[in-house]
Amino acid sequence: MWTTEPSTQVTVDVTFLRMDRAPAEPGPALPASLAVERLRPRCEVAQYRRLYDGVGHDYLWWLRRTLSDAELDAVLGDRAISVHLLHDRGEELGFYELDRRNWPHINLAYFGLMPAAIGRGVGIAFLHHAIRTAWAEGCSALTVNTCTADHPRALPNYVKAGFRVLRTLREEWPIPDRLGLPIPERVRG
């Protein structure tokens, strides 16, 4: 990728995964106090930015941060995109985004927890919620990708949930310095 603005070069290994059939078992349920809500008719830009930045700040989630409000609004306005919020009596704990633009395949485009929710034992149950939601729509495949900048449990959890690794590619990203994201030493280019 090429950019003219000041940036920090990072190198990540991106792993692409796929699930070709719904898991035989439903997986663990979320604790009773937690709920997942599909944001309808769509997620608003300000809430999406709060969720995306909250979940992804420490994991170099940067692409959507570079979009203008109008560009992000267009993405969120696409009927093939849905955002699902995990909350505990109003406290936002995480979100996932399903992308159906390559129907009948669904991509789990984003998935994660807010820092305060990590370590509370809800990640696997929330992931299984996302998987059940996608398969309930009748898709023919569910995909996801993760990278070495993500939480270290991301890849093992996807595999444990039933995804299989398709391939891993090394990519170089120019992270715009204006975003102010912390760049882990393990990915500095």
BELMOBEL-V417997 format. One record per backbone hydrogen bond with DSSP energy under -0.5 kcal/mol. CO is the residue of the C=O (numbers start at 1). NH is the residue of the N-H. Records with the same first field share a line. If there is no record, write none. Layout:
BEGIN
CO: NH ; NH
END
This chain:
BEGIN
6: 177
7: 9
8: 175
9: 189
10: 173
12: 14 ; 171
13: 15 ; 148
14: 16 ; 169
15: 146
16: 166 ; 167
17: 144
18: 164
19: 142
31: 34
33: 89
35: 87
37: 39 ; 85
38: 40
44: 48
45: 49
46: 50
47: 51
48: 52
49: 53
50: 54
51: 55
52: 56
53: 57
56: 59 ; 61
57: 60
60: 62
62: 66
63: 66
64: 67
68: 72
69: 73
70: 74
71: 75
72: 76
73: 77
74: 78
75: 78
78: 81
80: 100
82: 98
83: 39
84: 96
85: 37 ; 87
86: 93 ; 94
87: 35 ; 89
88: 91
90: 92
91: 88
93: 114
94: 86
95: 112
96: 84
97: 109 ; 110
98: 82 ; 100
99: 107
100: 103
102: 105
104: 140 ; 141
106: 108 ; 143
107: 99 ; 109
110: 97
112: 95
114: 117 ; 118
115: 118
117: 120
122: 126
123: 127
124: 128
125: 129
126: 130
127: 131
128: 132
129: 133
130: 134
131: 135
132: 136
133: 137
134: 137 ; 139
135: 138
141: 106
142: 19
143: 108
144: 17
146: 15
147: 150
151: 154
152: 156
153: 157
154: 158
155: 159
156: 160
157: 161
158: 163
159: 162
164: 18
167: 16
169: 14
171: 12
173: 10 ; 175
174: 176
175: 8
176: 179
177: 180
182: 184
184: 187 ; 188
185: 188
187: 11
END
